[in-house]
Amino acid sequence: MKFGAIMQACRERAGLTQEEMAARLDRTQACISKYENDHKVPDMGTMLQWAEITGAREVVVAFLYGMDGLQIVMNLKRRMTV
């Protein structure tokens, strides 16, 4: 799994739209869409900002340490329904 789906799940868990995320990161909505659809790879600074904004620092750490992306997304979705 690519990182885009994880970024999207984190954003949605935080209750943010792509437009709101774009404003917070000083990017365009199209740029956010490209990140989430794995058409563009964010730099490390953007990834860290994303994690900070969405309150998902543990997600980035888990992904970077090799945790399965599908498992991360499933955990995030579960937390959204609780």
Secondary structure as GFF3:
##gff-version 3
##sequence-region A 1 82
A	DSSP	alpha_helix	3	13	.	.	.	ID=ss1
A	DSSP	alpha_helix	18	25	.	.	.	ID=ss2
A	DSSP	alpha_helix	29	36	.	.	.	ID=ss3
A	DSSP	alpha_helix	44	54	.	.	.	ID=ss4
A	DSSP	alpha_helix	57	64	.	.	.	ID=ss5
A	DSSP	alpha_helix	69	81	.	.	.	ID=ss6
###
